Amino acid sequence: MDVLGPYPSGHADGFDVLISDVKPEDLPGRISQALGVQYLAEMQSRPTPVSGIVFNTKNSTLRVLVTLPVSVRGRSVAVHFIFDTTAPCTYIALSVLQALNLPEVSLYSEVVRINGVKSVLSVSDTTKATYGEGHNKVEVPCHFVGLNILGMDFLDRAGIKLEMDLANNAVVLSSTQFPVIG
């Protein structure tokens, strides 16, 4: 069987990052416009190298953004990812699962691919961060609900090489695991 799991839905518990400059409603709007690809539109695999952008969100906060197809069950949609080397795992929003007609419970038993690379994903909308210990332990929603984070697990699995050109606000991802041009 061609699956990486099953993985429990909480395999990424404890990770949190404050992303207050990008909101879920920005994905189909200003970020789609900046990347030149409509969020959640049908998309086939992208050949290497894949271009992305360095996006100045506000107050000089720079985010590396790239659009990659997420595929399952023969359906594939364009997903705008925030490139985050501090994230141990890759996260997708519930909106991506809905666009793929995939219930969250099926996520851990299906073969999900990001640009053709088998991937393990968590759902940003249901991920909880735990703070404190014992009786002081508190679980709260993560601070990136509804966003898509390209984490180190995928970057490692896909053997990603990142080149940044800050002068032109451009990035290029390449991988021996992505389809090749020509």
Backbone as a ProteinNet text record, in pm:
[ID]
protein_1_A
[PRIMARY]
MDVLGPYPSGHADGFDVLISDVKPEDLPGRISQALGVQYLAEMQSRPTPVSGIVFNTKNSTLRVLVTLPVSVRGRSVAVHFIFDTTAPCTYIALSVLQALNLPEVSLYSEVVRINGVKSVLSVSDTTKATYGEGHNKVEVPCHFVGLNILGMDFLDRAGIKLEMDLANNAVVLSSTQFPVIG
[TERTIARY]
85	0	89	50.1	132.3	90.8	109.6	76.4	189.4	199	302.2	252.6	124	63.5	27.7	-71.1	-150.6	-74.8	-103.6	-43.6	-154.6	-135.1	-238.5	-253	-373.8	-399.6	-317.5	-270.3	-195.1	-45.5	6.3	150	234.8	173.1	249.9	215.6	156.3	117.3	235.8	208.5	311.1	371.7	365	422.4	324	374.9	293.5	385.3	333.3	405.1	301.8	333.1	240.7	255.3	150.7	146.8	25.2	49.9	-60	-70.7	28	30	-33.2	-64.1	-131.3	-255.1	-369	-497.2	-548.6	-632.3	-687.2	-756.3	-822.4	-891.7	-794.6	-667.1	-566.1	-528.2	-546.2	-501.4	-569.8	-705.2	-767.8	-761.5	-719.1	-714.5	-575.5	-517.2	-390	-274.3	-275.7	-165.4	-179.5	-302.8	-323.4	-278.1	-311.8	-272.3	-119.6	-53.1	92.9	162.9	108.2	169.9	126.5	18.8	-28.5	-99.9	-148.8	-220.5	-338.3	-457.1	-575	-571.8	-588	-590.2	-701.1	-666.6	-754.1	-807.5	-750.6	-784.5	-720	-773.7	-710.2	-567.5	-476.1	-335.5	-266.1	-191	-111.1	26.4	106.3	241.4	320.6	405.4	490.1	631.2	689.9	826.3	927.1	1038.6	1145	1221.8	1263.9	1248	1111.5	1064.1	935.9	963.5	901.6	921.5	822	868	783	819.9	771.8	797.2	837.6	906.3	927.5	824.8	727.7	611.6	625.4	619.4	625	482	447.3	308.7	265.8	342.7	319.2	430.4	455.6	560	692.3	722.9	847.8	863.2	751.6	756.8	763.5	867.7	885.6	847.3	768.8	728.8	765.1	823.9	850.8	725.5	669.1	545.8	569.3	509.3	519.1	387.2	347.7	226.4	266.1	211.5	236.1	102.9	88.3	-34.6	-37.2	-153	-177.5	-277.2	-242.1	-320.9	-359.6	-480	-527.8	-643.1	-651.1	-761.4	-780	-670.8	-678.7	-721.6	-742.7	-780.6	-662.7	-639.7	-523.3	-560.3	-523.7	-555.4	-430.2	-432.3	-321.3	-329.7	-220.2	-216.2	-99.9	-130.8	-28	29.3	158.3	227.2	317.4	322.4	424	540.2	656.9	778.1	830.3	833.4	872.4	968.5	1095.6	1196.2	1190.6	1107.6	1091.3	980.7	897.1	785.9	836.5	818.1	864.1	777.5	651.9	555.5	493.9	428.3	357.7	209.8	149.2	9.8	-69.4	-193.2	-285.2	-412.3	-484	-609.6	-724.7	-830.1	-950.4	-1005.7	-986.5	-1035.8	-973.5	-848.9	-783.2	-851.2	-876.4	-945.5	-1083.2	-1153.9	-1286.8	-1278.6	-1179.3	-1161.9	-1129.3	-1064.4	-1028.8	-1137.2	-1246.3	-1354	-1301.5	-1212.6	-1149.1	-1181.1	-1252.2	-1274.9	-1143.2	-1131.7	-1007.2	-967.6	-1064.4	-1031.8	-965.7	-990.5	-927.6	-785.8	-749	-619	-503.7	-519.6	-409.5	-405.2	-500.8	-498	-491.3	-488.1	-480.8	-338	-307.4	-180.6	-202.7	-141.9	-151	-14.3	-15.3	110.4	114.3	232	257.2	353.6	306.5	383.5	444.9	366.9	409.2	484.1	517.4	594.6	498.6	502.8	418.6	446.2	338.1	351.3	261.7	306	227.1	185	55.1	3.3	-76.3	-72.4	-161.8	-253.6	-363.9	-461.2	-444.7	-413.4	-386.6	-508.9	-628.2	-749.6	-777.3	-724.3	-753.2	-629.8	-515	-392.6	-399.4	-361.5	-362	-219.5	-189.6	-61.1	-86.7	3.6	-10.6	91	42.3	127.5	111.7	220.9	217	222.9	217.2	224.3	124.6	91.3	3.8	-127.7	-165.4	-292.3	-290.8	-173.8	-161.6	-158.9	-179.5	-172.9	-294.9	-267.9	-373.9	-351.6	-457.8	-451.9	-526.4	-462.6	-524.2	-503.7	-593.5	-571.3	-438.9	-375.8	-249.6	-275.6	-170.2	-180.2	-167.2	-190	-186.8	-305.1	-418.4	-540.5	-578.5	-608.4	-653.2	-543	-416.3	-303.6	-233.4	-153.3	-77.7	70.4	133.6	274.4	354.4	455.2	545.5	657.2	652.1	743.9	865.9	953.3	1080.5	1063.1	956.2	936.1	926.7	849.2	837.6	966.4	1026	1148.8	1257.9	1265.5	1362.9	1325.7	1200.5	1154.7	1173.6	1146.3	1155.7	1296.1	1387.7	1524	1525.3	1453.8	1436.9	1565.9	1593.7	1700.5	1630.5	1658.9	1595.2	1698.5	1664	1747.1	1663	1717.6	1645.1	1716.3	1636.7	1685.4	1606.2	1653	1578.9	1570.1	1667.2	1663.9	1543.8	1500.3	1387.2	1265.1	1267.8	1156.9	1117.7	1218.1	1192.6	1261	1198.8	1259.6	1242	1330.6	1321.5	1343	1248.2	1261.7	1296.9	1393.5	1421.8	1432	1405.2	1405.5	1424.4	1499.3	1514.7	1386.5	1295.5	1168.6	1058.1	1074.7	973.7	989.9	883.8	897.8	1002.8	1067.4	1173.7	1119.5	1160.8	1121.9	1184.9	1104.8	1156.9	1154.8
-117.9	0	123.5	223.3	341.9	456.2	438.2	544	560.7	679	707	684.5	680	677.2	537.6	519	630.2	712.3	839.6	930.1	988.5	997.3	1058.9	1205.9	1258.5	1396.4	1495.2	1456	1548.4	1530.9	1476.9	1449.8	1575.6	1691.5	1816.2	1901.8	1842.3	1920.2	1995	2114.2	2192	2299.1	2287.1	2389.7	2504.6	2625	2742.6	2853.7	2935.6	3052	3161.5	3280.7	3392.3	3449.4	3432.4	3491.7	3584	3709.2	3805.6	3893.5	3884.2	3970.5	3906.2	3777.2	3708	3642.6	3666	3611.1	3512.6	3416.2	3322.5	3390.9	3503.1	3572.9	3637.9	3650.1	3703.4	3601.4	3472.5	3368.3	3377.6	3387.7	3399.9	3541.6	3639	3778.7	3825	3902.8	3969.4	3872.1	3757.8	3662.4	3591	3553.3	3495.3	3592.5	3719.3	3821.1	3832.9	3834.9	3848.9	3728	3607.8	3486.3	3455.7	3518.7	3495.8	3363.7	3304.5	3176.7	3186.6	3149.4	3155.5	3042.7	3078.3	2983.3	2879.8	2754.9	2638	2608.7	2673.9	2639.1	2504.6	2436.7	2310.9	2340.2	2249.1	2269.3	2134	2118.2	1997.9	2019.7	1914.6	1926.5	2033.6	2102.7	2207.8	2153.1	2172.5	2124.1	2206.5	2142.7	2213.4	2296.9	2414.9	2485.9	2553.3	2573.4	2638.2	2778.1	2877.2	3015.8	3053.1	3137	3192.5	3337.8	3396.1	3537.6	3561.8	3671.8	3725.6	3837.8	3818	3906.7	3998.5	4128.6	4227.8	4248.2	4182.2	4182.1	4314	4366	4497.8	4523.7	4648.3	4685.1	4615.5	4594.7	4531.3	4386.9	4318.2	4175.1	4101.5	4023.2	3950.3	3804	3751.1	3610.4	3548	3429.8	3353.7	3273.4	3294.9	3228.2	3152.6	3035.9	2954.3	2880.1	2861.4	2786.3	2649	2546	2408.2	2332.8	2236.5	2159.1	2056.1	2045.2	1938.4	1844.8	1715.8	1617.3	1498.9	1450.1	1327.9	1274.1	1142.8	1077.9	1133.4	1167.3	1216.6	1362.1	1430.5	1572.2	1654	1770.2	1850.7	1998.2	2071.8	2214.6	2295	2421.9	2514.1	2563.3	2546.1	2587.7	2683.8	2799.6	2897.7	2862.9	2832.6	2796.4	2909.4	2927.2	3010.3	2917.8	2951.5	2872.4	2903.1	2802.9	2828	2720.5	2755.7	2658.6	2632	2705.8	2675.6	2574	2549.7	2455.6	2312.8	2224.8	2087.3	2009.3	2050.8	1979.4	2073.1	2012.8	2087.6	2091	2207.3	2228.6	2278.3	2230.8	2284.9	2327.9	2418.9	2470.4	2376.9	2382.7	2305	2338.1	2461.6	2500	2413.5	2370.4	2282.5	2146.3	2090.9	1961.6	1970.1	2079.4	2096.6	2103.2	2173.9	2182.9	2046.3	1961.2	1826	1723.3	1768.5	1678.3	1567.1	1602.6	1505	1538.6	1448.9	1474.4	1467.5	1546.2	1550.3	1412.7	1331.5	1198.6	1110.2	1136.3	1057	1101.9	1219.5	1277.1	1185.1	1108	1027.1	886.2	851.6	719.8	728.1	847.2	868.5	905.3	881.4	928.8	1072.8	1164.4	1306.5	1347.2	1418.8	1460.4	1611.8	1666.4	1806.7	1807.2	1854.6	1855.2	1718.9	1614.8	1479	1407.2	1475	1415.7	1373.7	1245	1197.1	1279.4	1320.1	1413.3	1375.4	1412.8	1399.3	1539.8	1559.1	1692.6	1697.9	1812.6	1843	1954.8	1971.8	2073.9	2193.2	2308.9	2427.3	2471.2	2446.7	2490.9	2413.6	2291.7	2209.9	2183.8	2238.7	2219.9	2304.6	2244.2	2314.5	2322.3	2434.6	2451.5	2434.8	2366.6	2343.2	2427.4	2499.2	2583.9	2542.5	2544.8	2512	2362.3	2325.9	2184.7	2158	2031.8	1991.3	2065.1	2120.3	2192.9	2325.6	2374.7	2501.2	2481.3	2358.2	2326.5	2384.2	2455	2517.3	2483.4	2442.6	2420.3	2533.1	2591.5	2700.4	2674.7	2728.3	2713.9	2778.6	2723.1	2781.6	2920.3	2995.4	3132.5	3141.7	3029.4	3032.7	2955.8	2962.1	2894.2	2938.7	2842	2871.2	2899.5	2886.8	2911.9	2780.9	2783.5	2667.5	2693.8	2605	2620.8	2506.3	2538.2	2437.7	2417.7	2305.6	2281	2197.9	2181.1	2111.5	1965.4	1898.8	1759.5	1747	1834	1829.9	1875.2	1981.8	2033.2	1927.2	1849.2	1740.9	1626.1	1583.1	1469.3	1497.4	1621.7	1658.2	1701.2	1713.5	1757.2	1896.3	1988.1	2122.7	2203.9	2272.1	2371.6	2505	2602.4	2733.3	2837.8	2915.6	3028.5	3154.6	3254.4	3379.3	3494	3579.3	3700.7	3816.1	3866.2	3969.1	4099.8	4126.5	4249.6	4251.1	4133.2	4122.1	4055.5	4034.4	3970	3836.3	3758.5	3631.7	3515.6	3399.3	3276.7	3167.7	3070.7	2954.2	2830.4	2737.3	2607.2	2505.5	2422.7	2311.6	2185.2	2073.2	1944.8	1833.6	1733.6	1615.8	1533.2	1561.2	1488.5	1550.3	1674.8	1741.3	1698.4	1710.6	1682.5	1775	1728.5	1804.7	1862.3	1985.2	2049.5	1973.3	1950.8	1888.3	1745.7
0	0	0	-77.8	-99.5	-7.3	123.7	219.8	318.9	374	472.8	614.4	634.1	767.2	809.2	894.7	944.6	1048.5	1049.2	1145.3	1230.7	1359.8	1443.5	1409.5	1424.9	1386.2	1468.1	1583.9	1668	1658.7	1548.6	1542.8	1548.8	1531.3	1533.2	1653.8	1755.6	1873.1	1930.9	1976.8	2043.6	1957.1	1824.7	1738.8	1724.7	1732.3	1708.3	1659.1	1573.1	1525.1	1502.3	1545.1	1528.9	1388.8	1310.6	1176.9	1176	1205.2	1214.5	1090.9	1002.3	884.3	761.6	768.5	659.5	719.1	656.3	700.4	595	635	536.5	418.4	443.4	333.9	235.4	272.1	180.1	72.3	100.1	7.3	-129.2	-136.2	-268.5	-325.2	-246.2	-290.3	-324.5	-234.2	-264.4	-285.2	-220.1	-239.1	-373.1	-412.3	-545.7	-653.5	-633.9	-731	-738.2	-623.7	-621.3	-682.8	-659.7	-712.4	-855.9	-902.1	-1038.6	-1057.2	-948.5	-953.5	-857.7	-903.7	-817.3	-714.7	-588.8	-477.3	-496.9	-482.8	-490.2	-630.1	-732.8	-870.9	-903.3	-1003.6	-1045.8	-1089.1	-1052.2	-1087.3	-1099	-1205.1	-1222.6	-1161.2	-1155	-1098.6	-1171.3	-1094.6	-1149.1	-1166.8	-1283.7	-1304.4	-1225.6	-1191.2	-1121.7	-1223.7	-1192.9	-1066.8	-1057.7	-934.1	-908	-854.6	-916.9	-874.7	-765.9	-674.9	-570.6	-551.8	-443	-419.1	-274	-254.6	-120.4	-110.3	-23.5	-14.6	104.5	79.9	187.1	234.8	346.3	391.5	452.1	544	603.6	703.1	729.8	825.9	797.1	669.6	626.1	671.3	701.2	730.6	597.7	579.4	454.2	473.8	382.6	384.5	251	256.4	134.9	104.6	-13.8	-56	-185.9	-194.8	-315.5	-333.3	-458.7	-489.8	-541.8	-476.8	-518.3	-521	-611.5	-613.7	-500.6	-434.9	-338	-404.4	-407.3	-481.5	-394.8	-418.5	-355.7	-440.6	-453	-525.1	-666.9	-734	-870.6	-884.6	-775.8	-778.6	-726.6	-787.6	-752.7	-755.4	-647.2	-638.6	-602.9	-644.2	-617.1	-473	-399.1	-259.1	-239.5	-181.5	-149.3	-11.9	-9.1	114.4	161.6	293.5	356.7	387.6	340.3	359.8	499.6	589.5	728.3	777.2	788.8	833.2	983	1056.7	1199.8	1223.4	1123.3	1137.3	1116.3	1215.5	1198.2	1100.9	1083	1000.1	897.2	800	697.5	732.6	718.7	756.3	636.9	626.4	526.9	597.3	533.1	587.2	552.2	631.4	602.6	464.3	418.5	285.9	176.6	196	98	98.5	217	225.8	161.4	186	127.1	-24.5	-77.4	-222.7	-283.7	-206.9	-252.6	-219.5	-157.4	-113.4	-24.3	66.5	154.7	300	370.2	512.5	589.4	694.5	771.3	821.9	861.6	915.2	810.9	681.9	575.4	544.3	591.9	559.8	597.8	703.5	755.6	698.9	611.2	549.8	397.6	344.5	200.3	160.1	33.5	-21.3	-66.1	5.3	-29.3	-81.9	-192.2	-254.3	-269.8	-243.9	-274	-392	-504.4	-629.1	-659.6	-637.6	-669.5	-559.2	-450.5	-340.5	-228.5	-190.9	-81.5	43.2	109.2	219.8	336.5	454.3	576.2	616.6	635.6	661.7	790.9	855.3	966.8	920.2	990.4	953	1045.9	986.9	1069.2	1149.3	1097.2	1165.5	1294.3	1305.7	1423.7	1509.9	1470.8	1548.6	1674.8	1785.9	1914.5	1967.5	2029.2	2097.1	2246.7	2314.1	2457.5	2531.8	2631.1	2713.8	2859.3	2934.5	3076.7	3100.3	3229.7	3268.5	3380.4	3397.7	3508	3507.3	3624.9	3637.2	3562.9	3528	3455.2	3303.5	3259.1	3117	3044.6	2934.7	2856.1	2709.4	2640.5	2496.5	2426.8	2328.4	2252.7	2103.6	2020.1	1875.6	1837.1	1734.7	1688.1	1631	1611.9	1562.3	1410	1341.2	1194.6	1137.4	1207.9	1165.6	1024.9	939.2	803.5	704.5	748.1	657.7	623.9	519.3	472.7	495.9	570.8	607.8	547.2	470	414.7	516	588	698.1	660.4	758	736.9	696.6	741.1	701.9	550.3	485.5	340.1	273.9	325.7	265.4	264.1	372.4	380.8	287.5	293.3	211.3	62.5	21.8	-119.6	-159.7	-62.2	-93.4	-154.2	-92.4	-147.2	-139.1	-247.7	-252.6	-276	-190.1	-198.7	-238.3	-340.3	-380.3	-366.3	-297.1	-275.8	-346.1	-410.1	-474	-414	-298.7	-226.7	-304.3	-387.9	-466.8	-561.3	-604.6	-697.3	-634.1	-502.3	-431.1	-493.9	-529	-596.2	-523	-530.8	-479.5	-584	-578.6	-665.7	-581	-589.3	-523.6	-629.9	-600.9	-690.7	-607.3	-673.8	-604.9	-706.5	-668.6	-755.3	-753.3	-659.9	-650.1	-735.8	-781.2	-863.7	-1007.8	-1088	-1231.2	-1292.1	-1398.1	-1463.7	-1594.7	-1625.2	-1752.3	-1867.2	-1972.6	-2093.3	-2083.2
[MASK]
++++++++++++++++++++++++++++++++++++++++++++++++++++++++++++++++++++++++++++++++++++++++++++++++++++++++++++++++++++++++++++++++++++++++++++++++++++++++++++++++++++++++++++++++++++++

